[in-house]
Amino acid sequence: MEVIKVGIGVIIRKDDMILLGHRKEDYKDTGGIFEPDSWCLPGGKQEYDETIFECAFREVKEECNLSISDLEVFGAMDDIEPNKHFVTIWVVANGYSGEVKVMEEDKIDEWRWFYLDDLPSNIYSPSRKFIESFVNRK
């Protein structure tokens, strides 16, 4: 049976910068859109009986040790590949607390703040769609 899954991507704002994590080159496929050796926003798969914002809070804490605040839904996009279909909901966190730390060393080898006008070229495709829409908002 084919199932559409829900993913959450989070832009964490720090002035004119956003936080991106580098997916390891030897990162194993966990059932999402598989693009190792790319930079991605924090986020992940929404769990049953979890709200959009609960998922955003959980995923960010699990991945980079930050507690996020002042959240807003920015938009949504379909991410479709052969045998995979995700609806990715875009969340913006306008505040955060804590220190950035790599929490899932098997997946991410670094978290780094990037200026919006100086982003890496190899951005994870679902994150790239979100960042481009965010940068080009009116």
N, CA, C and O atoms as a GROMACS GRO file, in nm:
protein
  552
    1MET      N    1   0.084  -0.118   0.000
    1MET     CA    2   0.000   0.000   0.000
    1MET      C    3   0.088   0.124   0.000
    1MET      O    4   0.182   0.134   0.079
    2GLU      N    5   0.059   0.217  -0.086
    2GLU     CA    6   0.134   0.341  -0.094
    2GLU      C    7   0.076   0.441   0.004
    2GLU      O    8  -0.046   0.456   0.016
    3VAL      N    9   0.164   0.510   0.075
    3VAL     CA   10   0.123   0.604   0.179
    3VAL      C   11   0.197   0.735   0.160
    3VAL      O   12   0.316   0.737   0.131
    4ILE      N   13   0.125   0.844   0.176
    4ILE     CA   14   0.186   0.976   0.179
    4ILE      C   15   0.227   1.003   0.323
    4ILE      O   16   0.147   0.985   0.415
    5LYS      N   17   0.352   1.045   0.343
    5LYS     CA   18   0.401   1.076   0.476
    5LYS      C   19   0.418   1.226   0.492
    5LYS      O   20   0.425   1.299   0.393
    6VAL      N   21   0.424   1.271   0.616
    6VAL     CA   22   0.440   1.413   0.646
    6VAL      C   23   0.578   1.436   0.704
    6VAL      O   24   0.620   1.367   0.798
    7GLY      N   25   0.647   1.533   0.648
    7GLY     CA   26   0.776   1.575   0.700
    7GLY      C   27   0.767   1.719   0.745
    7GLY      O   28   0.683   1.795   0.696
    8ILE      N   29   0.853   1.757   0.838
    8ILE     CA   30   0.858   1.894   0.887
    8ILE      C   31   1.000   1.945   0.864
    8ILE      O   32   1.096   1.879   0.902
    9GLY      N   33   1.012   2.061   0.804
    9GLY     CA   34   1.141   2.129   0.789
    9GLY      C   35   1.135   2.259   0.867
    9GLY      O   36   1.032   2.326   0.868
   10VAL      N   37   1.245   2.294   0.934
   10VAL     CA   38   1.244   2.412   1.022
   10VAL      C   39   1.358   2.507   0.985
   10VAL      O   40   1.475   2.469   0.984
   11ILE      N   41   1.321   2.630   0.956
   11ILE     CA   42   1.420   2.737   0.944
   11ILE      C   43   1.430   2.801   1.081
   11ILE      O   44   1.331   2.852   1.134
   12ILE      N   45   1.550   2.797   1.139
   12ILE     CA   46   1.576   2.865   1.265
   12ILE      C   47   1.651   2.993   1.230
   12ILE      O   48   1.758   2.989   1.170
   13ARG      N   49   1.593   3.106   1.267
   13ARG     CA   50   1.649   3.235   1.230
   13ARG      C   51   1.744   3.287   1.337
   13ARG      O   52   1.715   3.278   1.457
   14LYS      N   53   1.856   3.340   1.294
   14LYS     CA   54   1.951   3.410   1.380
   14LYS      C   55   1.997   3.530   1.298
   14LYS      O   56   2.091   3.519   1.219
   15ASP      N   57   1.931   3.643   1.318
   15ASP     CA   58   1.956   3.762   1.236
   15ASP      C   59   1.935   3.725   1.088
   15ASP      O   60   1.826   3.681   1.050
   16ASP      N   61   2.037   3.743   1.005
   16ASP     CA   62   2.026   3.710   0.862
   16ASP      C   63   2.085   3.573   0.831
   16ASP      O   64   2.127   3.546   0.718
   17MET      N   65   2.089   3.485   0.933
   17MET     CA   66   2.146   3.352   0.914
   17MET      C   67   2.042   3.245   0.945
   17MET      O   68   1.944   3.268   1.016
   18ILE      N   69   2.067   3.125   0.889
   18ILE     CA   70   1.986   3.007   0.920
   18ILE      C   71   2.081   2.892   0.952
   18ILE      O   72   2.197   2.891   0.911
   19LEU      N   73   2.030   2.795   1.026
   19LEU     CA   74   2.109   2.680   1.067
   19LEU      C   75   2.090   2.565   0.969
   19LEU      O   76   1.978   2.526   0.937
   20LEU      N   77   2.202   2.510   0.921
   20LEU     CA   78   2.200   2.394   0.833
   20LEU      C   79   2.293   2.286   0.890
   20LEU      O   80   2.397   2.316   0.948
   21GLY      N   81   2.252   2.161   0.870
   21GLY     CA   82   2.333   2.047   0.911
   21GLY      C   83   2.384   1.974   0.789
   21GLY      O   84   2.315   1.963   0.688
   22HIS      N   85   2.507   1.922   0.799
   22HIS     CA   86   2.566   1.849   0.687
   22HIS      C   87   2.539   1.700   0.704
   22HIS      O   88   2.584   1.639   0.801
   23ARG      N   89   2.466   1.642   0.608
   23ARG     CA   90   2.439   1.498   0.607
   23ARG      C   91   2.566   1.425   0.566
   23ARG      O   92   2.625   1.455   0.463
   24LYS      N   93   2.605   1.330   0.646
   24LYS     CA   94   2.728   1.256   0.620
   24LYS      C   95   2.724   1.185   0.484
   24LYS      O   96   2.617   1.146   0.437
   25GLU      N   97   2.840   1.170   0.424
   25GLU     CA   98   2.849   1.100   0.296
   25GLU      C   99   2.807   0.955   0.307
   25GLU      O  100   2.751   0.899   0.212
   26ASP      N  101   2.833   0.892   0.422
   26ASP     CA  102   2.798   0.751   0.442
   26ASP      C  103   2.668   0.734   0.520
   26ASP      O  104   2.643   0.629   0.579
   27TYR      N  105   2.586   0.839   0.520
   27TYR     CA  106   2.456   0.838   0.587
   27TYR      C  107   2.366   0.732   0.525
   27TYR      O  108   2.359   0.720   0.402
   28LYS      N  109   2.299   0.655   0.608
   28LYS     CA  110   2.212   0.546   0.560
   28LYS      C  111   2.070   0.599   0.532
   28LYS      O  112   2.022   0.690   0.601
   29ASP      N  113   2.007   0.543   0.433
   29ASP     CA  114   1.870   0.579   0.396
   29ASP      C  115   1.774   0.538   0.507
   29ASP      O  116   1.768   0.421   0.544
   30THR      N  117   1.699   0.635   0.561
   30THR     CA  118   1.602   0.607   0.667
   30THR      C  119   1.458   0.616   0.616
   30THR      O  120   1.364   0.624   0.696
   31GLY      N  121   1.441   0.615   0.484
   31GLY     CA  122   1.307   0.616   0.428
   31GLY      C  123   1.259   0.751   0.379
   31GLY      O  124   1.151   0.762   0.321
   32GLY      N  125   1.339   0.854   0.401
   32GLY     CA  126   1.302   0.987   0.352
   32GLY      C  127   1.359   1.009   0.213
   32GLY      O  128   1.396   0.914   0.144
   33ILE      N  129   1.366   1.134   0.173
   33ILE     CA  130   1.431   1.169   0.047
   33ILE      C  131   1.581   1.154   0.074
   33ILE      O  132   1.637   1.224   0.159
   34PHE      N  133   1.646   1.064   0.003
   34PHE     CA  134   1.784   1.025   0.034
   34PHE      C  135   1.884   1.105  -0.047
   34PHE      O  136   1.897   1.084  -0.168
   35GLU      N  137   1.955   1.197   0.019
   35GLU     CA  138   2.056   1.279  -0.045
   35GLU      C  139   2.173   1.299   0.052
   35GLU      O  140   2.182   1.404   0.116
   36PRO      N  141   2.263   1.199   0.063
   36PRO     CA  142   2.378   1.217   0.151
   36PRO      C  143   2.471   1.326   0.099
   36PRO      O  144   2.461   1.367  -0.016
   37ASP      N  145   2.562   1.372   0.185
   37ASP     CA  146   2.659   1.477   0.152
   37ASP      C  147   2.589   1.604   0.102
   37ASP      O  148   2.629   1.664   0.002
   38SER      N  149   2.486   1.644   0.174
   38SER     CA  150   2.415   1.768   0.143
   38SER      C  151   2.387   1.841   0.273
   38SER      O  152   2.389   1.781   0.381
   39TRP      N  153   2.360   1.970   0.263
   39TRP     CA  154   2.326   2.052   0.379
   39TRP      C  155   2.174   2.060   0.391
   39TRP      O  156   2.105   2.083   0.291
   40CYS      N  157   2.122   2.042   0.511
   40CYS     CA  158   1.977   2.038   0.529
   40CYS      C  159   1.934   2.119   0.651
   40CYS      O  160   2.011   2.143   0.744
   41LEU      N  161   1.809   2.160   0.646
   41LEU     CA  162   1.746   2.220   0.763
   41LEU      C  163   1.716   2.110   0.864
   41LEU      O  164   1.700   1.994   0.826
   42PRO      N  165   1.707   2.145   0.992
   42PRO     CA  166   1.660   2.043   1.086
   42PRO      C  167   1.515   2.007   1.057
   42PRO      O  168   1.440   2.089   1.005
   43GLY      N  169   1.478   1.887   1.091
   43GLY     CA  170   1.341   1.842   1.070
   43GLY      C  171   1.336   1.692   1.055
   43GLY      O  172   1.438   1.624   1.071
   44GLY      N  173   1.219   1.641   1.024
   44GLY     CA  174   1.204   1.498   1.008
   44GLY      C  175   1.059   1.459   0.992
   44GLY      O  176   0.973   1.541   0.961
   45LYS      N  177   1.034   1.332   1.013
   45LYS     CA  178   0.901   1.276   0.992
   45LYS      C  179   0.810   1.303   1.113
   45LYS      O  180   0.849   1.282   1.228
   46GLN      N  181   0.690   1.349   1.084
   46GLN     CA  182   0.590   1.370   1.189
   46GLN      C  183   0.537   1.236   1.236
   46GLN      O  184   0.509   1.148   1.156
   47GLU      N  185   0.523   1.222   1.367
   47GLU     CA  186   0.472   1.098   1.426
   47GLU      C  187   0.321   1.108   1.448
   47GLU      O  188   0.265   1.217   1.460
   48TYR      N  189   0.258   0.991   1.453
   48TYR     CA  190   0.114   0.985   1.478
   48TYR      C  191   0.082   1.052   1.611
   48TYR      O  192   0.157   1.035   1.708
   49ASP      N  193  -0.026   1.128   1.617
   49ASP     CA  194  -0.073   1.195   1.738
   49ASP      C  195   0.022   1.307   1.785
   49ASP      O  196   0.026   1.341   1.903
   50GLU      N  197   0.098   1.364   1.690
   50GLU     CA  198   0.190   1.473   1.720
   50GLU      C  199   0.151   1.591   1.632
   50GLU      O  200   0.128   1.574   1.512
   51THR      N  201   0.143   1.709   1.690
   51THR     CA  202   0.110   1.827   1.610
   51THR      C  203   0.232   1.870   1.528
   51THR      O  204   0.343   1.822   1.551
   52ILE      N  205   0.209   1.958   1.433
   52ILE     CA  206   0.318   2.011   1.350
   52ILE      C  207   0.424   2.075   1.439
   52ILE      O  208   0.543   2.047   1.422
   53PHE      N  209   0.382   2.160   1.532
   53PHE     CA  210   0.480   2.229   1.617
   53PHE      C  211   0.546   2.134   1.716
   53PHE      O  212   0.664   2.151   1.746
   54GLU      N  213   0.474   2.034   1.766
   54GLU     CA  214   0.537   1.935   1.854
   54GLU      C  215   0.646   1.859   1.779
   54GLU      O  216   0.753   1.832   1.834
   55CYS      N  217   0.620   1.827   1.654
   55CYS     CA  218   0.721   1.760   1.572
   55CYS      C  219   0.841   1.851   1.551
   55CYS      O  220   0.956   1.806   1.564
   56ALA      N  221   0.817   1.976   1.520
   56ALA     CA  222   0.928   2.071   1.499
   56ALA      C  223   1.013   2.081   1.626
   56ALA      O  224   1.136   2.073   1.618
   57PHE      N  225   0.949   2.099   1.742
   57PHE     CA  226   1.022   2.107   1.870
   57PHE      C  227   1.106   1.981   1.890
   57PHE      O  228   1.225   1.990   1.920
   58ARG      N  229   1.043   1.863   1.875
   58ARG     CA  230   1.111   1.736   1.900
   58ARG      C  231   1.228   1.714   1.806
   58ARG      O  232   1.338   1.682   1.850
   59GLU      N  233   1.205   1.732   1.677
   59GLU     CA  234   1.310   1.707   1.580
   59GLU      C  235   1.430   1.800   1.600
   59GLU      O  236   1.545   1.756   1.594
   60VAL      N  237   1.405   1.927   1.623
   60VAL     CA  238   1.515   2.022   1.643
   60VAL      C  239   1.594   1.986   1.769
   60VAL      O  240   1.717   1.988   1.767
   61LYS      N  241   1.525   1.953   1.877
   61LYS     CA  242   1.594   1.914   2.001
   61LYS      C  243   1.674   1.786   1.979
   61LYS      O  244   1.789   1.777   2.024
   62GLU      N  245   1.616   1.687   1.911
   62GLU     CA  246   1.684   1.560   1.887
   62GLU      C  247   1.806   1.575   1.795
   62GLU      O  248   1.905   1.504   1.812
   63GLU      N  249   1.798   1.668   1.700
   63GLU     CA  250   1.904   1.678   1.599
   63GLU      C  251   2.015   1.775   1.635
   63GLU      O  252   2.132   1.747   1.610
   64CYS      N  253   1.978   1.890   1.694
   64CYS     CA  254   2.082   1.993   1.717
   64CYS      C  255   2.078   2.056   1.856
   64CYS      O  256   2.146   2.155   1.880
   65ASN      N  257   1.998   2.000   1.948
   65ASN     CA  258   2.000   2.038   2.089
   65ASN      C  259   1.941   2.176   2.118
   65ASN      O  260   1.959   2.226   2.229
   66LEU      N  261   1.871   2.238   2.024
   66LEU     CA  262   1.812   2.369   2.050
   66LEU      C  263   1.665   2.355   2.089
   66LEU      O  264   1.596   2.263   2.045
   67SER      N  265   1.620   2.447   2.172
   67SER     CA  266   1.477   2.462   2.203
   67SER      C  267   1.428   2.581   2.124
   67SER      O  268   1.476   2.693   2.143
   68ILE      N  269   1.331   2.559   2.036
   68ILE     CA  270   1.284   2.666   1.948
   68ILE      C  271   1.157   2.729   2.002
   68ILE      O  272   1.083   2.669   2.080
   69SER      N  273   1.132   2.855   1.957
   69SER     CA  274   1.015   2.929   2.003
   69SER      C  275   0.967   3.022   1.894
   69SER      O  276   1.031   3.039   1.790
   70ASP      N  277   0.851   3.083   1.919
   70ASP     CA  278   0.790   3.178   1.826
   70ASP      C  279   0.779   3.118   1.686
   70ASP      O  280   0.837   3.168   1.590
   71LEU      N  281   0.703   3.008   1.678
   71LEU     CA  282   0.692   2.931   1.554
   71LEU      C  283   0.577   2.978   1.467
   71LEU      O  284   0.474   3.024   1.516
   72GLU      N  285   0.596   2.966   1.337
   72GLU     CA  286   0.489   2.994   1.241
   72GLU      C  287   0.499   2.896   1.125
   72GLU      O  288   0.609   2.859   1.084
   73VAL      N  289   0.386   2.855   1.073
   73VAL     CA  290   0.385   2.773   0.952
   73VAL      C  291   0.404   2.867   0.835
   73VAL      O  292   0.329   2.964   0.819
   74PHE      N  293   0.504   2.839   0.753
   74PHE     CA  294   0.536   2.923   0.639
   74PHE      C  295   0.470   2.873   0.512
   74PHE      O  296   0.430   2.953   0.427
   75GLY      N  297   0.458   2.742   0.498
   75GLY     CA  298   0.401   2.686   0.377
   75GLY      C  299   0.416   2.534   0.376
   75GLY      O  300   0.446   2.473   0.478
   76ALA      N  301   0.394   2.476   0.259
   76ALA     CA  302   0.407   2.331   0.243
   76ALA      C  303   0.439   2.301   0.097
   76ALA      O  304   0.412   2.380   0.008
   77MET      N  305   0.499   2.183   0.076
   77MET     CA  306   0.540   2.142  -0.059
   77MET      C  307   0.535   1.991  -0.067
   77MET      O  308   0.558   1.922   0.032
   78ASP      N  309   0.506   1.940  -0.186
   78ASP     CA  310   0.517   1.797  -0.212
   78ASP      C  311   0.662   1.765  -0.249
   78ASP      O  312   0.723   1.836  -0.329
   79ASP      N  313   0.715   1.659  -0.189
   79ASP     CA  314   0.846   1.606  -0.225
   79ASP      C  315   0.822   1.463  -0.271
   79ASP      O  316   0.791   1.375  -0.191
   80ILE      N  317   0.838   1.442  -0.402
   80ILE     CA  318   0.803   1.313  -0.461
   80ILE      C  319   0.923   1.254  -0.534
   80ILE      O  320   0.988   1.321  -0.616
   81GLU      N  321   0.952   1.129  -0.504
   81GLU     CA  322   1.053   1.050  -0.572
   81GLU      C  323   0.991   0.913  -0.599
   81GLU      O  324   0.884   0.883  -0.545
   82PRO      N  325   1.054   0.831  -0.680
   82PRO     CA  326   0.998   0.697  -0.702
   82PRO      C  327   0.976   0.624  -0.568
   82PRO      O  328   1.068   0.612  -0.487
   83ASN      N  329   0.856   0.578  -0.548
   83ASN     CA  330   0.815   0.503  -0.428
   83ASN      C  331   0.818   0.584  -0.299
   83ASN      O  332   0.813   0.526  -0.190
   84LYS      N  333   0.825   0.717  -0.307
   84LYS     CA  334   0.824   0.803  -0.188
   84LYS      C  335   0.745   0.929  -0.218
   84LYS      O  336   0.764   0.992  -0.322
   85HIS      N  337   0.658   0.965  -0.127
   85HIS     CA  338   0.582   1.090  -0.139
   85HIS      C  339   0.569   1.149  -0.001
   85HIS      O  340   0.508   1.090   0.088
   86PHE      N  341   0.626   1.267   0.017
   86PHE     CA  342   0.616   1.341   0.142
   86PHE      C  343   0.547   1.473   0.117
   86PHE      O  344   0.573   1.537   0.015
   87VAL      N  345   0.462   1.513   0.206
   87VAL     CA  346   0.416   1.651   0.215
   87VAL      C  347   0.503   1.712   0.324
   87VAL      O  348   0.494   1.672   0.440
   88THR      N  349   0.586   1.807   0.286
   88THR     CA  350   0.676   1.871   0.382
   88THR      C  351   0.616   2.004   0.423
   88THR      O  352   0.590   2.091   0.339
   89ILE      N  353   0.594   2.019   0.552
   89ILE     CA  354   0.539   2.142   0.608
   89ILE      C  355   0.656   2.227   0.656
   89ILE      O  356   0.744   2.180   0.727
   90TRP      N  357   0.655   2.351   0.615
   90TRP     CA  358   0.764   2.443   0.644
   90TRP      C  359   0.731   2.527   0.766
   90TRP      O  360   0.628   2.595   0.770
   91VAL      N  361   0.817   2.520   0.866
   91VAL     CA  362   0.799   2.594   0.990
   91VAL      C  363   0.918   2.689   1.009
   91VAL      O  364   1.033   2.651   0.986
   92VAL      N  365   0.889   2.812   1.050
   92VAL     CA  366   0.994   2.909   1.082
   92VAL      C  367   0.995   2.928   1.233
   92VAL      O  368   0.892   2.953   1.295
   93ALA      N  369   1.115   2.916   1.291
   93ALA     CA  370   1.135   2.943   1.434
   93ALA      C  371   1.205   3.078   1.445
   93ALA      O  372   1.320   3.093   1.402
   94ASN      N  373   1.135   3.176   1.501
   94ASN     CA  374   1.191   3.310   1.513
   94ASN      C  375   1.274   3.327   1.640
   94ASN      O  376   1.335   3.432   1.660
   95GLY      N  377   1.276   3.224   1.725
   95GLY     CA  378   1.356   3.230   1.847
   95GLY      C  379   1.408   3.092   1.881
   95GLY      O  380   1.354   2.991   1.836
   96TYR      N  381   1.514   3.090   1.961
   96TYR     CA  382   1.570   2.963   2.006
   96TYR      C  383   1.652   2.987   2.132
   96TYR      O  384   1.690   3.101   2.161
   97SER      N  385   1.681   2.880   2.204
   97SER     CA  386   1.772   2.886   2.317
   97SER      C  387   1.855   2.759   2.318
   97SER      O  388   1.816   2.657   2.260
   98GLY      N  389   1.968   2.765   2.383
   98GLY     CA  390   2.056   2.650   2.392
   98GLY      C  391   2.177   2.666   2.303
   98GLY      O  392   2.191   2.764   2.231
   99GLU      N  393   2.264   2.567   2.309
   99GLU     CA  394   2.386   2.563   2.229
   99GLU      C  395   2.373   2.456   2.122
   99GLU      O  396   2.330   2.343   2.150
  100VAL      N  397   2.409   2.491   1.999
  100VAL     CA  398   2.404   2.395   1.888
  100VAL      C  399   2.503   2.282   1.915
  100VAL      O  400   2.618   2.306   1.951
  101LYS      N  401   2.455   2.159   1.898
  101LYS     CA  402   2.539   2.042   1.918
  101LYS      C  403   2.492   1.931   1.824
  101LYS      O  404   2.371   1.913   1.805
  102VAL      N  405   2.585   1.857   1.765
  102VAL     CA  406   2.549   1.741   1.683
  102VAL      C  407   2.499   1.632   1.777
  102VAL      O  408   2.573   1.584   1.862
  103MET      N  409   2.372   1.594   1.761
  103MET     CA  410   2.310   1.495   1.850
  103MET      C  411   2.298   1.357   1.784
  103MET      O  412   2.293   1.256   1.854
  104GLU      N  413   2.293   1.353   1.653
  104GLU     CA  414   2.278   1.227   1.579
  104GLU      C  415   2.400   1.209   1.490
  104GLU      O  416   2.394   1.233   1.369
  105GLU      N  417   2.511   1.167   1.550
  105GLU     CA  418   2.639   1.160   1.481
  105GLU      C  419   2.641   1.062   1.366
  105GLU      O  420   2.728   1.070   1.278
  106ASP      N  421   2.547   0.967   1.363
  106ASP     CA  422   2.540   0.873   1.251
  106ASP      C  423   2.481   0.938   1.126
  106ASP      O  424   2.496   0.884   1.016
  107LYS      N  425   2.414   1.052   1.141
  107LYS     CA  426   2.347   1.118   1.029
  107LYS      C  427   2.413   1.250   0.990
  107LYS      O  428   2.437   1.276   0.872
  108ILE      N  429   2.442   1.333   1.090
  108ILE     CA  430   2.491   1.469   1.068
  108ILE      C  431   2.630   1.481   1.129
  108ILE      O  432   2.651   1.439   1.243
  109ASP      N  433   2.726   1.539   1.054
  109ASP     CA  434   2.859   1.557   1.110
  109ASP      C  435   2.890   1.700   1.151
  109ASP      O  436   2.993   1.727   1.212
  110GLU      N  437   2.799   1.795   1.117
  110GLU     CA  438   2.824   1.935   1.152
  110GLU      C  439   2.695   2.016   1.139
  110GLU      O  440   2.615   1.993   1.048
  111TRP      N  441   2.675   2.111   1.230
  111TRP     CA  442   2.572   2.214   1.219
  111TRP      C  443   2.644   2.347   1.206
  111TRP      O  444   2.742   2.372   1.277
  112ARG      N  445   2.598   2.431   1.114
  112ARG     CA  446   2.664   2.559   1.092
  112ARG      C  447   2.561   2.666   1.056
  112ARG      O  448   2.464   2.638   0.985
  113TRP      N  449   2.584   2.788   1.104
  113TRP     CA  450   2.501   2.903   1.067
  113TRP      C  451   2.552   2.958   0.936
  113TRP      O  452   2.672   2.979   0.918
  114PHE      N  453   2.459   2.983   0.842
  114PHE     CA  454   2.493   3.040   0.712
  114PHE      C  455   2.412   3.167   0.691
  114PHE      O  456   2.294   3.173   0.725
  115TYR      N  457   2.477   3.270   0.634
  115TYR     CA  458   2.404   3.388   0.590
  115TYR      C  459   2.317   3.350   0.471
  115TYR      O  460   2.358   3.269   0.387
  116LEU      N  461   2.199   3.407   0.464
  116LEU     CA  462   2.106   3.374   0.354
  116LEU      C  463   2.163   3.408   0.217
  116LEU      O  464   2.124   3.346   0.118
  117ASP      N  465   2.255   3.504   0.210
  117ASP     CA  466   2.314   3.538   0.081
  117ASP      C  467   2.448   3.468   0.057
  117ASP      O  468   2.521   3.502  -0.036
  118ASP      N  469   2.480   3.369   0.141
  118ASP     CA  470   2.605   3.294   0.125
  118ASP      C  471   2.585   3.148   0.167
  118ASP      O  472   2.651   3.098   0.258
  119LEU      N  473   2.493   3.081   0.098
  119LEU     CA  474   2.457   2.943   0.131
  119LEU      C  475   2.543   2.844   0.052
  119LEU      O  476   2.592   2.879  -0.055
  120PRO      N  477   2.562   2.724   0.104
  120PRO     CA  478   2.637   2.623   0.027
  120PRO      C  479   2.558   2.582  -0.097
  120PRO      O  480   2.437   2.601  -0.104
  121SER      N  481   2.629   2.526  -0.194
  121SER     CA  482   2.562   2.488  -0.320
  121SER      C  483   2.488   2.354  -0.309
  121SER      O  484   2.388   2.333  -0.377
  122ASN      N  485   2.536   2.265  -0.225
  122ASN     CA  486   2.478   2.130  -0.218
  122ASN      C  487   2.375   2.121  -0.104
  122ASN      O  488   2.397   2.055  -0.003
  123ILE      N  489   2.262   2.189  -0.125
  123ILE     CA  490   2.154   2.188  -0.026
  123ILE      C  491   2.054   2.078  -0.060
  123ILE      O  492   2.015   2.061  -0.175
  124TYR      N  493   2.015   2.004   0.042
  124TYR     CA  494   1.914   1.898   0.033
  124TYR      C  495   1.791   1.954  -0.038
  124TYR      O  496   1.741   2.060  -0.001
  125SER      N  497   1.740   1.883  -0.139
  125SER     CA  498   1.636   1.941  -0.227
  125SER      C  499   1.511   1.988  -0.153
  125SER      O  500   1.463   2.097  -0.185
  126PRO      N  501   1.453   1.913  -0.055
  126PRO     CA  502   1.338   1.969   0.015
  126PRO      C  503   1.372   2.097   0.092
  126PRO      O  504   1.291   2.189   0.099
  127SER      N  505   1.492   2.103   0.150
  127SER     CA  506   1.535   2.225   0.221
  127SER      C  507   1.555   2.340   0.124
  127SER      O  508   1.519   2.453   0.154
  128ARG      N  509   1.612   2.311   0.006
  128ARG     CA  510   1.637   2.415  -0.093
  128ARG      C  511   1.506   2.483  -0.136
  128ARG      O  512   1.501   2.605  -0.149
  129LYS      N  513   1.401   2.404  -0.159
  129LYS     CA  514   1.272   2.462  -0.198
  129LYS      C  515   1.220   2.558  -0.092
  129LYS      O  516   1.173   2.667  -0.123
  130PHE      N  517   1.231   2.516   0.036
  130PHE     CA  518   1.185   2.598   0.148
  130PHE      C  519   1.269   2.726   0.156
  130PHE      O  520   1.213   2.835   0.167
  131ILE      N  521   1.399   2.713   0.153
  131ILE     CA  522   1.488   2.830   0.167
  131ILE      C  523   1.464   2.929   0.053
  131ILE      O  524   1.459   3.050   0.076
  132GLU      N  525   1.451   2.880  -0.070
  132GLU     CA  526   1.426   2.969  -0.184
  132GLU      C  527   1.295   3.044  -0.166
  132GLU      O  528   1.289   3.164  -0.194
  133SER      N  529   1.189   2.976  -0.122
  133SER     CA  530   1.062   3.043  -0.099
  133SER      C  531   1.073   3.145   0.014
  133SER      O  532   1.016   3.254   0.007
  134PHE      N  533   1.146   3.110   0.119
  134PHE     CA  534   1.165   3.200   0.232
  134PHE      C  535   1.243   3.325   0.191
  134PHE      O  536   1.204   3.436   0.228
  135VAL      N  537   1.350   3.309   0.116
  135VAL     CA  538   1.432   3.421   0.072
  135VAL      C  539   1.354   3.512  -0.022
  135VAL      O  540   1.369   3.634  -0.017
  136ASN      N  541   1.269   3.453  -0.107
  136ASN     CA  542   1.196   3.530  -0.208
  136ASN      C  543   1.059   3.578  -0.164
  136ASN      O  544   0.983   3.633  -0.244
  137ARG      N  545   1.026   3.559  -0.035
  137ARG     CA  546   0.895   3.603   0.014
  137ARG      C  547   0.881   3.753   0.000
  137ARG      O  548   0.981   3.826  -0.004
  138LYS      N  549   0.758   3.799  -0.006
  138LYS     CA  550   0.733   3.943  -0.021
  138LYS      C  551   0.671   3.998   0.103
  138LYS      O  552   0.643   4.118   0.110
   0.00000   0.00000   0.00000
